[in-house]
Amino acid sequence: MLTLTLNKSLRRIFALLVLCMGLGFATSSVYAADEKSSQEQARSMTGDADLWRDIKAGKAGYSTYKGVDAGVLVNVAGNEGKELRNTYLKPVFAFAFVGVFAAFLVFYFVNGPATLSKGFSGKLVFRWSKADLWIHWILAISCLVLMLTGLVIMLGRHFIAPYVGDGIWAATIAFSKFSHDWSGPIFMVSWLVCVIKWMPLQTIKLYDLKWFLVVGGYINFGPFKGKHPDSGFANAGEKMWFWSLTIFGFCISVTGVMLVFPMLDLPRIWSMLALLIHGVSAVVIVAFTIVHIWMATVLSEGGMECMVSGYCDENWASQHHNLWYDEIKANGTLKYKE
């Protein structure tokens, strides 16, 4: 009887041990599975983080489309270029338009125009041919159209779009883009003709430095008053304008072609670089164009007549371009308007 009771107790203890071992194995299996799942999830999250980090850094991946930069989801250069354009280029462009114009307006009211010290002589001297006038005005008009439409394209959303309806703004920006694109080729052709034809007249001379030192004789007060520096056919200011137009006109023409023709299929970094160079070149040309217009019109008595008729007053020639005037008198090429 005692033996039977002992055997039953041993069997129960053994069963209990087996049960405990089974529960232990089951628990450890569940824990191992959970740990494996957690590790796989962690690896997946780490992989996703690395993937998105690479994407945001502009790293190329695989794409079935084989175009330029097709495997790049995030254009880093484009984002950085857009930031530069919005943060720096737009304010500078606005200043080139408004600030330079306002500065010369203030200068005009304070200083007044550079008048002819001997007044008008009534004798008109030949200066520009009909071909020169045509080149000048075609270039000038196309340049002004590009300036105004470029202003709308770059800054219109800030000073036009908020104050007009969506329909008016859509029509305005579409017309500006169309006019900008089609004025470009006219500008480029006239620019090229201008550079080739007028470059021999724009060589830098030593006396041009003095022109800058006395501000071209345009100051009507202080120690600069009445100073009329030596100048050839083109004065130092006109030469600076010409070479600025030559250099930045080339930049704006090349980058304009890159931006207008999408079939070139350029890398995105090239397109953004072209956009930034185009904008910087536009800022320089806009600023110099405004200066040129002021200097040639309201700040220079008798200056506008030259580019309207091709003739200038004899006293204007002797005051503003004395070396050229003395030269044509000496070599017999001085020609008066009949």
Disulfide bonds with the S-S distance in Angstrom:
none
